Amino acid sequence: MYPDRIGLLVTDFKHEECISRQYAAERLADIAYALTAGETLELRAGGEQIRVPVADEVLLKRESRSDGDRVEVELALRWSA
């Protein structure tokens, strides 16, 4: 659980939305910057926002699937708080 900016404890944050490739790239760049700088990672969507402290070591999981015309690429980062 991590406190958000208004002090509430948030345990889960999950959002899925259809966005442009450019916007997706910008959000990934924001995540990359937080990881590079060792700063707190901020996740925002649907009026919700949480801040997650970043550890020095993370587990990076990458998956790709294809089913006909649909392609799915999944990235996951995991670390101990």
FENHU-V469052 format. One record per residue. N is the residue number from 1. RES is the residue in one small letter. PHI is phi in whole degrees, -180 to 180 (NA if undefined). PSI is psi as a letter, one per 20 degrees, with the letter a starting at -180 (* if undefined). NEAR is the number of other ideal C-beta (glycine too) atoms within 12 Angstrom. Layout:
BEGIN
N RES PHI PSI NEAR
N RES PHI PSI NEAR
END
This chain:
BEGIN
1 m NA p 15
2 y -129 p 22
3 p -74 p 16
4 d -91 a 21
5 r -66 h 15
6 i -103 j 12
7 g 88 i 11
8 l -81 q 15
9 l -85 p 13
10 v -117 p 21
11 t -100 h 13
12 d -130 q 12
13 f -144 o 23
14 k -141 p 12
15 h -140 q 16
16 e -133 p 11
17 e -151 q 12
18 c -90 o 8
19 i -133 r 14
20 s -72 q 10
21 r -59 g 10
22 q -62 g 10
23 y -65 g 14
24 a -61 g 17
25 a -63 h 13
26 e -64 g 14
27 r -66 g 23
28 l -64 h 19
29 a -64 h 14
30 d -61 g 20
31 i -65 g 26
32 a -60 g 19
33 y -63 g 17
34 a -61 g 23
35 l -68 g 24
36 t -65 g 13
37 a -81 i 12
38 g 71 k 15
39 e -90 r 16
40 t -72 p 23
41 l -86 p 29
42 e -106 p 23
43 l -114 p 25
44 r -135 p 20
45 a -175 q 16
46 g 55 k 12
47 g 80 i 10
48 e -104 q 18
49 q -150 p 21
50 i -133 q 28
51 r -118 p 24
52 v -124 p 28
53 p -67 q 20
54 v -102 p 26
55 a -83 r 17
56 d -73 h 9
57 e -123 p 12
58 v -130 q 23
59 l -97 p 12
60 l -108 p 15
61 k -115 p 13
62 r -128 p 12
63 e -137 q 12
64 s -140 p 12
65 r -137 q 11
66 s -134 p 10
67 d -138 n 8
68 g 71 d 7
69 d -87 i 6
70 r -101 p 9
71 v -120 p 11
72 e -125 p 14
73 v -119 p 14
74 e -120 p 13
75 l -118 p 19
76 a -137 p 13
77 l -118 p 22
78 r -140 p 14
79 w -156 r 18
80 s -86 p 11
81 a -77 * 13
END
